[in-house]
Amino acid sequence: MNAISPIIYTESDPTQMKRVFDDQLETALRWRQSTATERLNRIKRLREALLAKREDFYKAFASDYRKPVAEVDITEFMPVLDEIRHAIGRLKHWMKPQRVWPTSLMIATKAWVQYQPRGRVLIIAPWNYPLNLCFGPLVSALAAGNTVILKPSEMMPAVSKVMADIIRDVFPENEVALFEGSLPTATALLDMPFDHIFFTGSPMVGKVVMTAAAKHLTSVTLELGGKSPTIVDASANLKTAAETLMWGKLLNAGQTCVAPDYLYVHASVKDAFVAECRTIIEARYGKTAAEQKASPDLTRIVNPRHAGRVASLLQDAVGGGAKVLTGGDVDVSDCWVSPTLLDQVPGDSRIMEEEIFGPVLPIIPFNDLDEVIADINARPKPLALYLWSHNQANIDRVMERTSSGGACINHCLMQVAHGNLPFGGVNNSGIGNAHGHFGFKAFSHERAVVRASAIMLVRLFFSPYNATRMKVIKMALDSLKLPMV
């Protein structure tokens, strides 16, 4: 079995980063006039290089945290390739100026929204889906006509190296560049006056990024995380709920920003649901801890430090009275935490306050759905919310009375995979959206343009404000009191 690589902190030279940033200015100005064909050619070259390095990526993911080949395909390659295909099929339409109808005060004008590249953009990607969350936004940034500097996570040295090789092979650095490193590299980049920053990571670091961006009044897209609640009510198909929920929770060992983080299950079906979950875990990964640890289908925790953090959350919960329903086995040195279900978890335990980012799921029985909704609303707004139910009244109640970045009914994670939906958080879980057209717009400035005709009536509002013009102004004001037809 491949050993997990140690983290190698190779910091990029701040002088070189500044030189590349400066060199990208001329390109960014020139690319304002770039055509859809030119942009798509860059994206297609990226796709060719990405596919050529497929085997290298498999080896890199195995080295960094033993990620199964199937999961590399499903969670890394597929989203990026779908993003590319979407852009190729729709970019010409996205780039077209969007005509808008004149309002009553703007009669005799023409107006449209022009989509301009923001300019020089910075993409900071996390470690949990390093290829997907680095190259996915890159596709959107290139589609919008921007130059890009990428900063991948230092926790994925092998994957980052393959990505760096691709970027160097495909792009001159005055178009797209990639810099490896940890906090000093990120800090140096954040000191530069980028035109836009796209960051994916934790809410805590997101606040740091937003603070740095504020110094230059740089716009941001923040794809953050948080604790995504899950509800299984009494009407749910328990087998289907268990199958999909265990997939969504254990994919990438739970190291997913939209993973189900804690579960409310109706008390009347709790025992039956837990039994279904246990059956699914044993069928997919093995009945014993040893079998599960040897399973090639379970990704490891990214490194011993993070494995220790998940173990600490588990220990704190159990120490406070939580009951382990299944799992609970940990080997920090081997970055291993078994699929674990917890019951009777104290509400004030750390595992109910911190994002778990591991294969551990607290289960909370409920009888009153209104109490569940109140509990969700008492917490920071999550990135995702999941509900398994065939009771339309319950579905409507949860969807109308809660707030989350996205939601999924009778499945999980699907809202992220849908290329025609915006992906993003709300407040604590993020700012702005990504994917498809929404990603294109995230990296575009929507410029408002008005073209006046020679008979523009606004001249009637020019000073001096004599009696005639005051009468016209009053008539115009009165007309605004009327409802729109």
Wavefront OBJ file of the C-alpha trace (Angstrom):
o trace
v 0.000 0.000 0.000
v 1.270 3.474 -0.828
v 2.415 5.520 2.126
v 0.973 8.975 2.613
v 3.501 11.626 1.682
v 4.812 14.024 4.312
v 3.857 17.645 3.766
v 6.640 19.516 1.986
v 6.564 23.274 2.458
v 8.250 24.728 -0.619
v 7.644 28.456 -0.552
v 7.553 30.422 -3.768
v 9.739 33.492 -4.173
v 7.708 36.668 -3.456
v 9.832 38.594 -5.962
v 8.949 36.119 -8.691
v 5.262 36.208 -7.758
v 5.238 40.002 -7.967
v 7.009 39.911 -11.346
v 4.456 37.468 -12.764
v 1.577 39.495 -11.350
v 2.957 42.630 -13.026
v 3.570 40.772 -16.300
v -0.055 39.629 -16.388
v -1.345 43.204 -16.524
v -0.601 43.693 -20.227
v -2.190 40.335 -21.019
v -5.287 41.119 -18.941
v -5.791 44.419 -20.785
v -5.348 42.735 -24.158
v -7.701 39.884 -23.229
v -10.590 42.307 -22.708
v -11.025 42.028 -26.459
v -10.572 38.251 -26.596
v -13.100 36.242 -28.580
v -14.964 33.128 -27.518
v -12.824 31.098 -29.906
v -9.594 32.345 -28.328
v -10.840 31.602 -24.817
v -12.105 28.157 -25.758
v -8.786 27.278 -27.394
v -7.068 27.880 -24.056
v -9.620 25.734 -22.248
v -9.296 22.937 -24.818
v -5.501 22.928 -24.443
v -5.988 22.605 -20.705
v -8.333 19.647 -21.216
v -5.861 17.857 -23.484
v -3.039 18.274 -20.973
v -5.283 17.207 -18.098
v -6.273 13.968 -19.819
v -2.677 13.266 -20.830
v -1.677 13.372 -17.145
v -4.484 11.107 -15.945
v -2.224 8.261 -14.815
v 0.103 10.729 -13.103
v -2.832 12.075 -11.150
v -3.888 8.584 -10.043
v -0.407 8.013 -8.624
v -0.312 11.459 -7.035
v -3.653 11.033 -5.280
v -2.586 7.604 -4.015
v 0.610 9.133 -2.697
v -1.003 12.126 -1.009
v -3.857 10.331 0.759
v -4.616 6.960 -0.801
v -7.621 8.147 -2.754
v -9.207 5.343 -4.834
v -8.965 5.683 -8.607
v -12.757 5.593 -8.912
v -13.104 8.532 -6.534
v -10.432 10.452 -8.435
v -12.514 9.986 -11.574
v -15.847 10.775 -9.898
v -14.871 13.730 -7.719
v -11.866 15.241 -9.488
v -11.870 14.562 -13.235
v -15.614 14.451 -13.899
v -16.459 17.873 -12.391
v -13.609 19.606 -14.239
v -14.380 17.907 -17.560
v -18.082 18.732 -17.156
v -17.157 22.360 -16.469
v -15.076 22.384 -19.646
v -17.810 20.790 -21.746
v -20.355 23.237 -20.366
v -18.155 26.219 -21.244
v -17.449 24.913 -24.746
v -21.155 24.516 -25.429
v -22.395 27.783 -23.927
v -19.593 30.378 -23.842
v -20.599 32.227 -27.009
v -24.078 32.686 -25.564
v -22.750 33.770 -22.166
v -20.499 36.409 -23.731
v -23.257 38.103 -25.737
v -24.380 41.482 -24.373
v -27.772 41.075 -22.724
v -30.321 43.622 -23.949
v -32.679 45.033 -21.322
v -36.008 46.808 -21.773
v -36.149 50.530 -20.965
v -38.005 51.635 -17.862
v -40.593 54.398 -18.066
v -37.931 57.030 -17.334
v -35.577 55.630 -19.958
v -37.798 55.798 -23.026
v -35.795 56.463 -26.214
v -32.701 54.701 -24.898
v -31.103 51.360 -25.594
v -29.414 49.471 -22.789
v -27.522 46.249 -22.283
v -25.267 44.389 -19.874
v -21.746 43.843 -21.188
v -19.690 41.029 -19.653
v -16.070 42.099 -19.214
v -13.182 40.092 -17.734
v -12.372 41.199 -14.216
v -8.670 41.201 -15.109
v -6.010 39.511 -13.000
v -7.541 36.936 -10.666
v -6.241 34.766 -7.838
v -7.594 31.272 -7.157
v -6.717 29.699 -3.805
v -7.691 26.026 -3.670
v -8.007 23.659 -0.691
v -6.602 20.173 -0.144
v -9.745 18.045 0.000
v -10.503 18.142 -3.755
v -7.286 19.708 -4.998
v -7.735 19.175 -8.735
v -11.470 19.842 -8.884
v -11.360 22.996 -6.751
v -8.305 24.410 -8.520
v -8.954 23.660 -12.182
v -12.753 24.004 -11.987
v -12.591 27.727 -11.122
v -9.688 28.066 -13.572
v -11.998 26.999 -16.404
v -14.544 29.654 -15.380
v -11.835 32.319 -15.086
v -10.468 31.512 -18.558
v -13.973 31.427 -20.025
v -14.501 34.939 -18.672
v -11.225 36.112 -20.252
v -9.025 36.585 -17.179
v -5.379 35.950 -16.450
v -4.936 33.685 -13.435
v -2.551 32.930 -10.611
v -3.265 29.617 -8.862
v -2.278 28.731 -5.332
v -3.005 25.040 -4.540
v -2.789 23.511 -1.082
v 0.616 22.607 0.287
v -0.966 19.506 1.843
v -1.215 17.864 -1.587
v 2.404 18.050 -2.799
v 2.174 15.239 -5.341
v -1.079 16.458 -6.883
v 0.150 20.064 -6.856
v 3.280 19.054 -8.752
v 1.251 17.444 -11.543
v -0.980 20.513 -11.759
v 2.076 22.777 -11.850
v 3.539 20.712 -14.706
v 0.306 21.100 -16.679
v 0.146 24.857 -16.160
v 3.786 25.320 -17.212
v 3.255 23.154 -20.311
v 0.033 24.832 -21.439
v 0.364 28.503 -20.520
v 3.048 31.184 -20.476
v 3.220 32.633 -16.985
v 1.935 36.015 -18.130
v -1.357 34.203 -18.816
v -1.659 31.541 -16.097
v 0.839 30.722 -13.355
v 0.842 28.381 -10.367
v 2.754 29.013 -7.139
v 3.220 26.343 -4.487
v 3.689 27.041 -0.805
v 1.948 27.433 2.521
v 0.965 30.485 4.573
v 3.870 32.776 3.512
v 3.083 32.190 -0.167
v -0.633 32.819 0.352
v 0.089 35.941 2.406
v 2.381 37.367 -0.278
v -0.231 36.770 -2.946
v -3.021 38.298 -0.867
v -0.957 41.468 -0.507
v -1.257 42.085 -4.257
v -4.127 44.141 -5.753
v -5.871 41.411 -7.727
v -9.088 42.266 -9.538
v -10.842 39.243 -8.036
v -10.057 36.497 -5.520
v -11.745 33.092 -5.615
v -11.125 31.212 -2.372
v -12.317 27.788 -1.290
v -11.735 26.757 2.308
v -12.934 27.212 5.867
v -14.998 30.149 7.156
v -12.138 31.060 9.499
v -9.608 31.445 6.665
v -12.287 33.000 4.468
v -12.442 35.919 6.916
v -8.665 36.367 6.536
v -8.992 36.407 2.748
v -11.850 38.893 2.868
v -9.868 41.164 5.199
v -6.889 41.097 2.830
v -9.132 41.774 -0.165
v -10.686 44.758 1.604
v -7.325 46.566 1.598
v -7.561 46.821 -2.198
v -11.377 46.754 -2.439
v -10.948 43.516 -4.374
v -14.112 41.546 -5.102
v -14.251 38.003 -3.735
v -15.963 34.696 -4.219
v -15.750 32.695 -1.009
v -16.705 29.028 -1.166
v -16.648 28.076 2.511
v -18.200 25.299 4.557
v -19.840 24.754 7.901
v -22.014 22.095 9.442
v -24.537 20.863 6.882
v -27.633 19.449 8.623
v -29.498 16.367 7.441
v -33.072 15.311 8.221
v -34.703 11.906 7.783
v -38.395 12.038 8.675
v -40.828 9.195 9.348
v -42.033 9.078 5.729
v -38.585 8.543 4.197
v -37.582 5.412 2.328
v -35.061 4.263 4.920
v -33.047 1.967 2.681
v -32.609 4.608 -0.014
v -31.844 7.251 2.585
v -29.189 5.037 4.186
v -27.614 4.130 0.835
v -27.309 7.693 -0.382
v -26.450 9.222 2.976
v -23.645 6.763 3.675
v -22.262 7.409 0.195
v -22.337 11.173 0.678
v -20.874 10.997 4.161
v -18.058 8.507 3.467
v -17.023 9.804 0.041
v -13.455 11.114 0.397
v -13.586 9.950 4.037
v -16.048 12.712 4.833
v -13.562 15.399 3.796
v -16.168 17.242 1.744
v -17.436 20.763 2.376
v -21.008 19.688 1.554
v -20.888 16.353 3.391
v -23.823 15.609 5.722
v -22.393 16.764 9.039
v -25.055 15.815 11.587
v -28.325 13.954 11.253
v -31.802 14.429 12.683
v -33.838 11.229 12.315
v -37.413 10.773 13.470
v -37.457 8.786 16.702
v -40.013 6.300 15.343
v -37.652 5.127 12.579
v -34.272 5.769 14.176
v -33.391 2.175 15.078
v -34.461 0.855 11.689
v -32.516 3.584 9.930
v -29.347 2.935 11.935
v -29.643 -0.764 11.118
v -29.829 0.093 7.400
v -26.763 2.319 7.706
v -24.811 -0.397 9.488
v -25.763 -2.900 6.785
v -24.565 -0.509 4.066
v -21.234 0.153 5.789
v -20.534 -3.545 6.297
v -21.552 -4.469 2.749
v -19.405 -1.792 1.148
v -16.336 -1.719 3.350
v -16.290 -4.800 5.577
v -17.777 -5.993 8.840
v -14.740 -5.544 11.059
v -12.434 -2.611 11.687
v -9.582 -4.579 10.134
v -11.571 -5.258 6.969
v -12.614 -1.632 6.699
v -9.067 -0.411 7.232
v -7.886 -2.700 4.441
v -10.641 -1.582 2.065
v -9.278 0.025 -1.118
v -12.489 2.043 -1.392
v -12.030 4.237 1.675
v -9.842 7.322 1.382
v -7.516 8.155 4.271
v -7.640 11.352 6.311
v -5.265 13.827 4.694
v -2.519 13.694 7.355
v -1.907 12.666 10.978
v -2.665 16.155 12.277
v -6.160 16.121 10.782
v -6.684 12.497 11.803
v -5.785 13.529 15.332
v -8.274 16.388 15.169
v -11.123 14.038 14.126
v -10.051 11.561 16.819
v -10.142 14.368 19.373
v -13.690 15.318 18.354
v -14.727 11.681 18.708
v -13.054 11.292 22.094
v -14.618 14.502 23.390
v -18.098 13.342 22.363
v -17.699 9.872 23.874
v -16.199 11.368 27.008
v -19.291 13.537 27.339
v -21.643 10.549 27.114
v -22.058 9.862 23.395
v -22.635 6.228 22.407
v -20.812 4.639 19.472
v -23.371 2.754 17.366
v -20.806 1.463 14.902
v -17.159 2.198 14.174
v -15.160 4.396 16.514
v -11.785 2.884 15.574
v -8.878 5.273 15.019
v -5.231 4.955 13.961
v -3.868 8.489 13.877
v -0.398 7.503 12.647
v -1.978 5.735 9.662
v -4.455 8.589 9.064
v -7.351 6.193 9.648
v -10.781 6.817 11.179
v -13.401 4.112 10.647
v -16.952 4.906 9.454
v -18.635 5.903 12.704
v -22.199 6.569 13.826
v -22.774 8.309 17.158
v -25.874 8.473 19.354
v -26.750 10.507 22.443
v -24.242 13.201 21.509
v -24.186 16.086 24.009
v -25.344 19.317 22.401
v -22.378 21.217 23.789
v -19.740 18.766 22.548
v -17.119 20.005 20.104
v -18.353 17.629 17.405
v -21.656 19.516 17.384
v -19.888 22.867 17.072
v -16.998 22.233 14.659
v -17.168 21.030 11.066
v -16.172 17.349 11.342
v -14.487 16.786 7.963
v -14.220 13.078 8.657
v -16.263 9.841 8.466
v -18.136 10.439 11.735
v -21.879 11.148 11.841
v -23.748 12.261 15.000
v -27.376 11.075 15.021
v -30.064 13.051 16.855
v -33.596 11.620 17.265
v -36.531 14.031 17.004
v -40.302 14.028 17.320
v -41.129 17.644 16.463
v -39.925 18.956 13.087
v -40.417 22.551 14.241
v -37.788 21.984 16.943
v -35.363 20.694 14.307
v -35.964 23.763 12.155
v -35.448 26.038 15.161
v -32.184 24.280 16.008
v -30.904 24.646 12.418
v -31.864 28.330 12.358
v -30.015 28.907 15.641
v -26.738 27.911 13.978
v -24.707 29.694 11.273
v -26.234 29.240 7.815
v -24.826 26.032 6.294
v -23.461 25.346 2.830
v -25.924 22.490 2.288
v -29.092 21.031 3.784
v -30.383 17.529 3.096
v -33.871 16.156 3.634
v -35.201 12.660 3.075
v -39.002 12.747 3.079
v -42.067 11.810 1.053
v -44.284 14.148 3.059
v -44.766 17.235 0.891
v -45.912 19.342 3.815
v -42.675 18.541 5.674
v -40.602 19.253 2.560
v -42.292 22.620 2.074
v -41.894 23.510 5.728
v -38.159 22.794 5.785
v -37.458 24.502 2.441
v -39.455 27.629 3.335
v -38.247 28.073 6.901
v -34.523 27.343 6.660
v -31.633 28.970 4.800
v -28.630 27.227 3.242
v -26.320 27.657 0.283
v -27.972 24.722 -1.482
v -30.343 21.903 -0.654
v -31.099 18.382 -1.821
v -34.267 16.355 -1.284
v -34.048 12.549 -1.097
v -30.371 12.561 -2.075
v -27.170 14.378 -1.190
v -24.322 16.187 -2.970
v -26.351 16.288 -6.218
v -26.872 20.054 -5.968
v -23.115 20.475 -6.436
v -22.949 18.247 -9.508
v -25.772 20.049 -11.348
v -23.968 22.333 -13.789
v -26.956 24.611 -14.369
v -27.342 25.446 -10.680
v -25.345 28.030 -8.727
v -23.001 26.521 -6.168
v -22.243 28.733 -3.211
v -22.923 29.482 0.406
v -24.741 32.153 2.345
v -23.145 34.336 5.022
v -20.902 32.075 7.112
v -20.847 29.375 4.432
v -19.822 31.637 1.572
v -20.250 34.637 -0.696
v -20.995 34.363 -4.409
v -21.515 31.387 -6.694
v -19.599 29.065 -8.996
v -20.141 26.502 -11.777
v -21.286 26.961 -15.344
v -22.863 30.307 -16.180
v -22.624 31.336 -12.536
v -18.875 30.702 -12.538
v -18.515 32.740 -15.726
v -20.381 35.615 -14.069
v -18.303 35.311 -10.880
v -15.193 36.100 -12.917
v -16.913 38.774 -15.041
v -17.785 42.398 -14.427
v -21.376 43.066 -15.464
v -21.028 46.479 -17.036
v -24.229 48.525 -17.461
v -24.348 50.373 -20.788
v -26.951 52.923 -21.936
v -27.044 54.504 -25.390
v -29.175 57.632 -25.683
v -31.017 58.794 -28.787
v -31.014 62.318 -30.190
v -34.534 62.910 -28.861
v -33.705 61.985 -25.281
v -36.457 63.481 -23.111
v -34.160 63.832 -20.114
v -33.355 67.352 -21.384
v -36.663 68.351 -19.821
v -35.057 67.720 -16.434
v -32.110 70.068 -17.026
v -31.825 73.308 -15.074
v -32.876 76.050 -14.816
v -35.919 74.616 -13.050
v -38.583 76.964 -14.334
v -42.327 76.453 -13.984
v -42.592 74.335 -17.137
v -39.834 71.980 -16.088
v -41.178 71.716 -12.540
v -44.508 70.676 -14.049
v -42.797 67.995 -16.149
v -40.859 66.711 -13.122
v -44.086 66.522 -11.097
v -45.851 64.626 -13.887
v -42.966 62.177 -14.104
v -42.988 61.681 -10.339
v -46.750 61.124 -10.294
v -46.445 58.524 -13.066
v -44.170 56.458 -10.865
v -46.963 56.061 -8.342
v -48.940 54.032 -10.871
v -48.520 50.230 -10.929
v -46.491 48.683 -13.735
v -48.595 47.065 -16.454
l 1 2 3 4 5 6 7 8 9 10 11 12 13 14 15 16 17 18 19 20 21 22 23 24 25 26 27 28 29 30 31 32 33 34 35 36 37 38 39 40 41 42 43 44 45 46 47 48 49 50 51 52 53 54 55 56 57 58 59 60 61 62 63 64 65 66 67 68 69 70 71 72 73 74 75 76 77 78 79 80 81 82 83 84 85 86 87 88 89 90 91 92 93 94 95 96 97 98 99 100 101 102 103 104 105 106 107 108 109 110 111 112 113 114 115 116 117 118 119 120 121 122 123 124 125 126 127 128 129 130 131 132 133 134 135 136 137 138 139 140 141 142 143 144 145 146 147 148 149 150 151 152 153 154 155 156 157 158 159 160 161 162 163 164 165 166 167 168 169 170 171 172 173 174 175 176 177 178 179 180 181 182 183 184 185 186 187 188 189 190 191 192 193 194 195 196 197 198 199 200 201 202 203 204 205 206 207 208 209 210 211 212 213 214 215 216 217 218 219 220 221 222 223 224 225 226 227 228 229 230 231 232 233 234 235 236 237 238 239 240 241 242 243 244 245 246 247 248 249 250 251 252 253 254 255 256 257 258 259 260 261 262 263 264 265 266 267 268 269 270 271 272 273 274 275 276 277 278 279 280 281 282 283 284 285 286 287 288 289 290 291 292 293 294 295 296 297 298 299 300 301 302 303 304 305 306 307 308 309 310 311 312 313 314 315 316 317 318 319 320 321 322 323 324 325 326 327 328 329 330 331 332 333 334 335 336 337 338 339 340 341 342 343 344 345 346 347 348 349 350 351 352 353 354 355 356 357 358 359 360 361 362 363 364 365 366 367 368 369 370 371 372 373 374 375 376 377 378 379 380 381 382 383 384 385 386 387 388 389 390 391 392 393 394 395 396 397 398 399 400 401 402 403 404 405 406 407 408 409 410 411 412 413 414 415 416 417 418 419 420 421 422 423 424 425 426 427 428 429 430 431 432 433 434 435 436 437 438 439 440 441 442 443 444 445 446 447 448 449 450 451 452 453 454 455 456 457 458 459 460 461 462 463 464 465 466 467 468 469 470 471 472 473 474 475 476 477 478 479 480 481 482 483 484 485
